[in-house]
Amino acid sequence: MRGKNNIHHRKPRSLHGRTNKRNCVKVPKTQHEYWHFLFRNYTPEIIAEIINLNWIDPDYELIAIKKQNIQIVENRDIFSDIENN
């Protein structure tokens, strides 16, 4: 890892997430560390439950629903972005 950014696996590798453009995103190192401190490698459903119980207005509810029709949209080449920073 170089610079102030990390690669974050949106679906964690521990939950069989892949290291590819669809699943990885470049995020600031500090935010990445905070995310894993708060949410470890929990599933989206567990993360939504934690947020609902502790963080947001009780008149609202965050819901994590798996997409039915997944449209793959390639993002920019995050790996070359990291190398250039």
URBELGI-V210444 format. One record per run of one state. SS is the DSSP state (@ for helix, = for strand, . for the rest). FROM is the first residue (numbers start at 0). TO is the last residue. If there is no record, write none. Layout:
# URBELGI-V210444
SS_FROM_TO ; SS_FROM_TO
This chain:
# URBELGI-V210444
._0_3 ; =_4_8 ; ._9_11 ; @_12_14 ; ._15_22 ; =_23_27 ; @_28_38 ; ._39_42 ; @_43_53 ; ._54_76 ; @_77_83 ; ._84_84
